[in-house]
Amino acid sequence: MIRVNLLPAEYRKVERTPVLRFLTIICGVVLSASAIGAFLYVHFGTLVEVVCESEKLQETLVTKQVLADRSKALDSEHKEYSKRRKTIEDIGQSRKLWSKKVDELCDVIHNKGDRQRHLVWLTSIRTLNTRKDSAGGLYIKGFSGGSEIHRLSDFHLDVKNSEFFADFIGIDNPEGSVVKFSDDKLPDTAWAFDFNMRLKPTGKAKKR
């Protein structure tokens, strides 16, 4: 049987929403609210914490990168200074301290004040240039007082046996020419001599 409600719409009885539709709507609202709540929690909670942690890690990375760059710079600077130090040490080992060598030679000439063995004075002293085939050397020129050639030989022997000669490998033979002086001073006769002394190659000088 077909029923027709002829009452106007404003006088009709309000129909209830079907239970299934109502439950569907409620579930949709709950799910939507849950989704929005989860989004807000992740965005304003966990995400903010993650972003803050990321920023802290980034700052730490930048700081450590600066320290790493500084460490590399210091290491490079240390290597450069070590290289310079080695170069200076090599130069120091390859060069002779001529002031010390001259002092040692003067000790040989002075001979503790003993003039009986030899009486020597120098008129010239100079270093010899280093060549590819030689480490250089020393040139001395002077007089051995007295007419006795053995006094010049004694001086030559004292030079070879001295601490001074430890850095040399050779010296000219003790020879020269007799010179007479007319200044009324003693000695009035001397042997004029000049010696060339050759240095040992670099790194081979030995101390006595």
Contacts in CASP RR format, 6 or more apart in sequence:
PFRMAT RR
TARGET T0000
AUTHOR 0000-0000-0000
METHOD contacts of the structure
MODEL  1
MIRVNLLPAEYRKVERTPVLRFLTIICGVVLSASAIGAFLYVHFGTLVEV
VCESEKLQETLVTKQVLADRSKALDSEHKEYSKRRKTIEDIGQSRKLWSK
KVDELCDVIHNKGDRQRHLVWLTSIRTLNTRKDSAGGLYIKGFSGGSEIH
RLSDFHLDVKNSEFFADFIGIDNPEGSVVKFSDDKLPDTAWAFDFNMRLK
PTGKAKKR
5 12 0 8 1.000
17 25 0 8 1.000
93 202 0 8 1.000
93 203 0 8 1.000
94 202 0 8 1.000
94 203 0 8 1.000
96 167 0 8 1.000
96 199 0 8 1.000
96 205 0 8 1.000
98 127 0 8 1.000
101 138 0 8 1.000
101 164 0 8 1.000
101 167 0 8 1.000
102 125 0 8 1.000
104 162 0 8 1.000
104 163 0 8 1.000
104 164 0 8 1.000
105 125 0 8 1.000
105 140 0 8 1.000
105 159 0 8 1.000
105 162 0 8 1.000
105 164 0 8 1.000
107 162 0 8 1.000
107 164 0 8 1.000
108 155 0 8 1.000
108 158 0 8 1.000
108 159 0 8 1.000
108 162 0 8 1.000
108 164 0 8 1.000
109 120 0 8 1.000
109 121 0 8 1.000
109 122 0 8 1.000
109 155 0 8 1.000
111 117 0 8 1.000
111 118 0 8 1.000
111 158 0 8 1.000
117 151 0 8 1.000
117 154 0 8 1.000
117 155 0 8 1.000
117 158 0 8 1.000
118 144 0 8 1.000
118 145 0 8 1.000
118 151 0 8 1.000
118 152 0 8 1.000
118 154 0 8 1.000
118 155 0 8 1.000
118 158 0 8 1.000
119 144 0 8 1.000
119 145 0 8 1.000
119 146 0 8 1.000
119 151 0 8 1.000
119 187 0 8 1.000
120 142 0 8 1.000
120 143 0 8 1.000
120 144 0 8 1.000
120 145 0 8 1.000
120 152 0 8 1.000
120 155 0 8 1.000
121 142 0 8 1.000
121 143 0 8 1.000
122 140 0 8 1.000
122 141 0 8 1.000
122 142 0 8 1.000
123 141 0 8 1.000
123 142 0 8 1.000
123 143 0 8 1.000
124 139 0 8 1.000
124 140 0 8 1.000
124 141 0 8 1.000
124 142 0 8 1.000
124 194 0 8 1.000
125 138 0 8 1.000
125 139 0 8 1.000
125 140 0 8 1.000
125 141 0 8 1.000
126 138 0 8 1.000
126 139 0 8 1.000
127 136 0 8 1.000
127 137 0 8 1.000
127 138 0 8 1.000
127 139 0 8 1.000
128 134 0 8 1.000
128 136 0 8 1.000
128 137 0 8 1.000
128 138 0 8 1.000
128 139 0 8 1.000
128 196 0 8 1.000
128 198 0 8 1.000
129 136 0 8 1.000
130 136 0 8 1.000
134 198 0 8 1.000
134 199 0 8 1.000
135 198 0 8 1.000
135 199 0 8 1.000
135 200 0 8 1.000
135 201 0 8 1.000
135 202 0 8 1.000
136 198 0 8 1.000
136 199 0 8 1.000
137 168 0 8 1.000
137 196 0 8 1.000
137 197 0 8 1.000
137 198 0 8 1.000
137 199 0 8 1.000
138 168 0 8 1.000
138 196 0 8 1.000
138 197 0 8 1.000
138 199 0 8 1.000
139 194 0 8 1.000
139 195 0 8 1.000
139 196 0 8 1.000
139 197 0 8 1.000
140 194 0 8 1.000
140 195 0 8 1.000
140 197 0 8 1.000
141 193 0 8 1.000
141 194 0 8 1.000
141 195 0 8 1.000
142 192 0 8 1.000
142 193 0 8 1.000
142 194 0 8 1.000
143 179 0 8 1.000
143 190 0 8 1.000
143 191 0 8 1.000
143 192 0 8 1.000
143 193 0 8 1.000
144 151 0 8 1.000
144 152 0 8 1.000
144 155 0 8 1.000
144 190 0 8 1.000
144 191 0 8 1.000
144 193 0 8 1.000
145 151 0 8 1.000
145 187 0 8 1.000
145 189 0 8 1.000
145 190 0 8 1.000
145 191 0 8 1.000
146 187 0 8 1.000
146 189 0 8 1.000
146 190 0 8 1.000
146 191 0 8 1.000
147 178 0 8 1.000
147 189 0 8 1.000
147 190 0 8 1.000
147 191 0 8 1.000
149 174 0 8 1.000
149 191 0 8 1.000
151 191 0 8 1.000
152 174 0 8 1.000
152 175 0 8 1.000
152 176 0 8 1.000
152 191 0 8 1.000
152 193 0 8 1.000
153 174 0 8 1.000
155 174 0 8 1.000
156 171 0 8 1.000
156 173 0 8 1.000
156 174 0 8 1.000
156 195 0 8 1.000
159 165 0 8 1.000
159 171 0 8 1.000
159 195 0 8 1.000
159 197 0 8 1.000
160 171 0 8 1.000
163 207 0 8 1.000
163 208 0 8 1.000
165 171 0 8 1.000
165 197 0 8 1.000
166 205 0 8 1.000
166 206 0 8 1.000
166 207 0 8 1.000
166 208 0 8 1.000
167 199 0 8 1.000
167 200 0 8 1.000
167 205 0 8 1.000
168 197 0 8 1.000
168 198 0 8 1.000
168 199 0 8 1.000
168 200 0 8 1.000
169 198 0 8 1.000
169 199 0 8 1.000
169 200 0 8 1.000
170 197 0 8 1.000
170 198 0 8 1.000
171 195 0 8 1.000
171 196 0 8 1.000
171 197 0 8 1.000
171 198 0 8 1.000
172 194 0 8 1.000
172 195 0 8 1.000
172 196 0 8 1.000
172 197 0 8 1.000
174 193 0 8 1.000
175 193 0 8 1.000
176 191 0 8 1.000
176 192 0 8 1.000
176 193 0 8 1.000
176 194 0 8 1.000
177 191 0 8 1.000
177 192 0 8 1.000
178 189 0 8 1.000
178 190 0 8 1.000
178 191 0 8 1.000
178 192 0 8 1.000
179 189 0 8 1.000
179 190 0 8 1.000
179 191 0 8 1.000
179 192 0 8 1.000
180 188 0 8 1.000
180 189 0 8 1.000
181 187 0 8 1.000
181 188 0 8 1.000
181 189 0 8 1.000
181 190 0 8 1.000
182 188 0 8 1.000
199 205 0 8 1.000
200 206 0 8 1.000
END
